[in-house]
């Protein structure tokens, strides 16, 4: 059963990573990156690595996304 969750999470992560690269608008790319980070954290939880999931959520889904959004807001390019 865990293999099914892994396959679904990996495929959704790859789709959102592809969308993060392909979107024309930068805010859409940042949202796709956020979803990719959350899906990666969920994959870590399925793989029994809760500390990696916590760090993934705190650093990438939290800090990096906020820094990118602040930078986009500062340079007025969204």
C-alpha positions as CSV (number, residue, x, y, z in Angstrom):
1,X,0.0,0.0,0.0
2,X,2.9,2.4,0.7
3,X,4.2,1.8,-2.8
4,X,1.0,3.3,-4.2
5,X,1.3,6.4,-2.1
6,X,5.0,6.7,-3.1
7,X,4.1,6.4,-6.8
8,X,1.3,9.0,-6.6
9,X,3.4,11.4,-4.6
10,X,6.4,11.1,-6.9
11,X,4.2,11.6,-10.0
12,X,2.4,14.6,-8.5
13,X,5.8,16.1,-7.4
14,X,7.2,15.7,-10.9
15,X,4.1,17.3,-12.4
16,X,4.3,20.3,-10.1
17,X,8.0,20.7,-10.7
18,X,7.4,20.7,-14.4
19,X,4.6,23.3,-13.9
20,X,6.9,25.5,-11.8
21,X,9.3,25.7,-14.7
22,X,6.8,26.1,-17.4
23,X,4.5,28.8,-16.0
24,X,4.9,32.2,-17.6
25,X,3.8,34.2,-14.5
26,X,6.3,34.1,-11.6
27,X,3.7,33.9,-8.9
28,X,2.2,30.8,-10.4
29,X,5.7,29.3,-10.5
30,X,6.2,30.1,-6.8
31,X,2.8,28.5,-5.9
32,X,3.8,25.4,-7.9
33,X,7.1,25.3,-6.1
34,X,5.2,25.5,-2.8
35,X,3.0,22.6,-3.7
36,X,6.1,20.6,-4.9
37,X,7.8,21.3,-1.5
38,X,4.7,20.1,0.4
39,X,4.4,17.0,-1.7
40,X,8.1,16.3,-1.1
41,X,7.5,16.6,2.6
42,X,4.6,14.2,2.4
43,X,6.8,11.8,0.5
44,X,9.3,12.0,3.3
45,X,6.6,11.1,5.8
46,X,5.5,8.1,3.7
47,X,9.2,7.0,3.7
48,X,9.3,7.3,7.5
49,X,11.6,10.3,7.6
50,X,9.7,12.8,9.8
51,X,12.7,15.1,10.5
52,X,13.4,15.5,6.8
53,X,9.8,16.3,6.3
54,X,9.8,19.0,9.0
55,X,13.0,20.6,7.6
56,X,11.5,20.4,4.1
57,X,8.4,22.3,5.3
58,X,10.3,24.8,7.4
59,X,13.1,25.7,5.0
60,X,11.7,25.3,1.5
61,X,7.9,25.6,1.9
62,X,8.3,28.3,4.5
63,X,11.4,30.4,4.2
64,X,12.3,30.1,0.5
65,X,8.8,30.7,-0.8
66,X,8.4,33.7,1.5
67,X,11.8,35.1,0.3
68,X,10.8,34.7,-3.3
69,X,7.4,36.3,-2.8
70,X,9.0,39.3,-1.0
71,X,11.6,39.7,-3.7
72,X,8.9,39.6,-6.4
73,X,6.8,42.1,-4.5
74,X,9.8,44.4,-4.0
75,X,10.8,44.5,-7.7
76,X,7.1,44.6,-8.7
77,X,7.4,41.7,-11.1
78,X,4.5,39.4,-10.7
